[in-house]
Amino acid sequence: MVHSLPGQQARAYETLMDAAWSAVERHDTGEWVLRAADGVTQRANSVWPRDTAAEPLDALCGAVQWYRKRRLPLIFQITDTPANSGLNAFLDEQGFTRQSETLIMARPAGTEPAAAAGKTEIRDQPDEEWLDLWWGVDGRGCQAGQETARTILAGCPALYALIRDDDGGPAAVGRLALVDGTGGIYCMATSPSHRRRGYASLVLQALLSEGTARGLDSYWLLVTAANHPARQLYGQAGFKEAGRYLYRQQRPRRALTGC
């Protein structure tokens, strides 16, 4: 099992993930990238510590102020690499939590079976049916953030898959972000009434088949370590663990030294 990634490989995945799930607002300090999107998803509202900060306390204080102005918690997305061990130790000292451990899984293109004909609709943009199903699952139905979520999705070219049940109703959806000749699987969601019936597998198969037909050379995806059914689905589709990251969040009502 792979946990810690070499620095160059980690940077490649971090760059892909940042492009595939683009924050609405971002501030590049030259060392860290601060990202915000009205609190919609941790990934789009977290610090990407792209490079080691020369003065970590000063960098942290600047990040505290930037997120405070936006009424957002301070969260870091930190890939498990030797280079990030110092930052993790520093955040431990500051009392930051560790949460939402996530696997980066990857596989090459060209080894997937052809998608079942006529089963899944593929579009270049998410229509309202697609968005409503995905947001109803991942967004817990919160309408306030749906337009922000739409803006995040529009941040890079992507394909959107939707499969219907026998009565024509939307059953499951998925997204394939298109970044630098690779494909990132995102937004896999199945309606609660359609789960455990193979719809997610068909959506995944359709996205991989379409991506390979368009010349993509590899795929990656992100899945929480605790989501064992999804990990099994992706493993059966040929994905293997390539690394991990977690989120480090500032504890409420804790004053950071020197800020």
C-alpha positions, 0 to 999 in steps of 0.5 A, spaced: 500 500 500 502 506 498 501 512 502 507 517 502 508 520 495 515 522 492 515 530 491 515 530 484 509 525 483 505 529 489 506 536 485 503 533 479 497 530 482 496 536 487 496 540 480 491 536 477 486 536 483 487 544 483 485 544 476 479 539 476 476 542 482 477 550 481 476 555 487 472 561 485 477 565 489 484 564 490 490 568 492 497 565 491 502 567 496 508 564 492 508 559 497 501 557 499 495 557 495 489 560 499 482 558 496 475 559 497 468 558 494 463 560 499 464 554 504 462 549 498 466 543 499 473 542 503 477 542 497 475 549 494 476 552 501 482 550 503 490 552 503 494 548 498 501 548 501 504 548 494 511 550 497 514 550 504 513 556 507 520 560 509 516 563 515 511 558 517 508 562 523 507 569 518 504 565 513 499 562 517 497 568 520 496 571 513 492 565 512 488 566 518 486 573 516 485 571 509 479 566 511 477 570 517 475 576 512 471 571 508 468 568 514 471 561 513 475 556 517 482 555 516 483 548 513 489 545 509 489 540 504 496 536 505 498 530 501 502 525 505 509 526 503 516 527 506 516 534 504 510 536 508 512 532 515 515 539 517 508 542 516 504 537 519 508 537 525 507 545 526 500 544 525 500 539 530 503 544 535 498 549 533 492 544 535 489 543 528 485 537 527 486 531 522 480 529 518 477 526 512 483 522 510 482 521 502 486 516 497 488 518 491 487 512 486 490 512 479 490 507 473 492 508 465 487 508 460 486 503 455 484 497 459 477 498 460 471 494 457 467 498 452 461 501 455 454 498 454 451 502 448 445 506 450 445 506 457 449 512 459 448 519 457 454 523 456 454 531 455 459 537 455 455 541 460 451 539 466 444 540 465 439 541 471 437 533 472 445 532 473 446 537 477 440 536 481 441 529 482 449 530 484 447 536 489 442 532 492 447 527 494 453 531 495 450 537 497 445 534 502 440 538 498 442 545 500 440 550 495 444 556 497 451 553 495 448 550 488 450 556 484 457 556 487 458 548 486 456 550 478 461 555 478 466 550 481 464 545 475 465 550 470 472 551 472 475 546 467 473 542 461 469 536 463 464 530 461 458 529 465 455 522 465 447 520 467 444 514 467 436 513 467 432 507 470 427 503 466 422 508 467 426 514 465 428 517 471 435 519 473 439 514 477 446 516 477 451 521 475 459 522 474 464 527 472 470 526 468 475 532 469 479 533 463 486 536 465 492 535 461 491 529 457 488 526 463 481 524 466 479 526 474 473 522 476 469 526 480 461 527 483 460 520 483 453 520 486 447 515 486 440 516 488 438 513 494 433 509 491 437 506 486 443 504 490 446 497 490 443 496 483 450 497 479 448 504 476 455 507 479 459 502 475 455 503 469 457 511 469 464 509 471 465 505 465 462 510 461 466 515 463 472 511 462 470 509 455 469 516 453 475 518 456 479 513 452 476 514 446 478 522 446 485 520 447 486 520 455 492 517 457 490 516 464 485 517 470 485 519 477 480 519 482 479 521 490 475 517 495 475 517 502 479 512 506 472 510 510 468 509 504 469 502 503 464 500 498 466 506 493 474 503 494 471 496 492 468 499 486 474 503 483 479 497 485 474 493 481 475 498 475 483 497 475 484 503 480 490 503 485 492 507 491 497 512 488 497 516 495 493 520 500 492 526 503 488 529 509 485 536 511 488 539 517 483 544 520 484 550 525 480 548 532 475 554 533 476 559 539 484 557 539 488 563 538 494 562 534 501 564 537 503 571 534 497 572 530 
